[in-house]
């Protein structure tokens, strides 16, 4: 069977943005350059050693109709909601929250100095699941599956299954996602088999990568760039600097209409208006 290589179809560094109570971040998906990548609605990256950039956090705010994924690389984030749930996300840990029919929550840094670094990804829900009960999957750093392919390749598997069989702790049957955090040393290759129709992107945290379009052709990806990938069943990358680290995310597209209204994502404008009404009337 012939391999079909994933190719580069676009890159972006995102745009400076502010969210919550003034948290400074880079909006990568959900920007003028990349509106959304079905089923991914938004991707924010934050990295700062200045507490003024993040300490005010994200005070209580509502969500409906999608999932939020918080993956921390450094720092700590305290989560609380109106259902009585509270948890602490630590560096290397993940929270995958299904907002479903409605939740009001806050996300507040637990420190006043030091490095805060990580991602928040918004993942759409299909229409039949938009009004499910809110739920959480939270895993500490020690609960994240780790795969070592050689002495200089480390893969943290958050969700999905790698081609070598390592399974991440987060379960999602809506879009069959793969989310892995990969560290490579210079000149090392990384090859992964993906579902050929899955939407996929790479965010390069540090270092640099060569993306192989074929055995002869390639493109370069630099640190702090999002690379949007074409369809295909084979992803082949080569690190061109030491300490190369990237996030690879893939999932099945939902292929349904998207209606957005601030913190709500539904299929129709009428459903958005209903969400605002329900929130205003204390039905979350």
C-alpha positions, 0 to 999 in steps of 0.5 A, a space after each residue: 500500500 502506498 504511503 501518503 505523506 502529510 504536507 504543509 498547507 499553511 503556517 501561522 504564528 498567531 496574534 497577541 490577544 488578551 482573555 479572562 481578566 487580562 491574561 496575555 496570550 497568543 491566539 493561534 486558532 480562532 484568529 484572522 489567519 486561521 479561523 478554525 480547523 474542524 473540530 478545533 475551534 480555538 488554540 491559545 498558547 501562553 508563556 510568561 515569567 511576568 505575573 502581571 501577564 497571567 495572575 488575574 487569571 480567568 474569573 467565573 465564565 460560562 461555556 456550552 456546546 464544546 470541550 476545553 482542554 488545558 495542558 500545562 507545560 509550566 506553572 499551576 492552574 486552579 479550576 473551580 465551577 458552579 457544580 462543586 468541582 475543584 481541581 489543580 492542574 499542574 505542569 505536565 498535567 491535563 484537564 479535558 472538560 466537556 462543557 456540554 449543556 452548561 457550566 460556569 467555571 474559573 481558572 486561576 494561576 496558583 503562583 505569583 511569580 515564575 514561569 506560566 506556560 501552556 495551551 488551551 484548546 477548544 474542541 467542538 462537540 457534535 450536535 447530538 452531544 452538545 447538551 450532555 451533562 458537564 464532565 471532566 477528565 483530569 490527569 496528573 503528570 504521572 498519569 500521562 502515558 510516556 513512550 520512548 522510541 529511542 534514547 532521544 525521543 520521548 512522547 507524552 500521550 494525552 489522548 489517542 493511541 500511537 502507532 506503537 500502541 501507547 494509549 493516552 488516559 483521556 477518552 473521547 469517542 466523538 472525534 477520536 482525537 490524538 494529542 501527543 507532546 513530542 521531544 526530539 534531539 537534532 537529526 532524529 526522525 519522528 514518523 507516525 501513522 495517522 487516519 488519512 482523513 483526520 484534521 491535524 496540526 503541529 505546534 512547535 514549542 521549541 527547536 525546528 523541524 523538517 516536514 517531509 512531503 515525500 522522500 525528496 521534498 520537505 518544508 521547514 517549521 520554526 519555533 512558535 509556529 502552527 503548521 496545518 497539515 494536509 490529509 494523508 496517512 504518514 507524518 514524517 518529521 526530522 528535528 533540525 535543532 536540539 531540544 525540539 519539542 512539539 504538540 501534535 493534535 489530530 481528530 475527525 472533523 464533525 462537518 456540521 454548521 458552527 454558530 458562535 456566541 462568545 463562550 457558547 458554540 452551537 449549530 444555529 443562531 437560535 441555539 446561541 440565543 437560547 444559551 444566553 437566555 438560559 445563562 441569564 436565567 440561572 439555568 447553567 
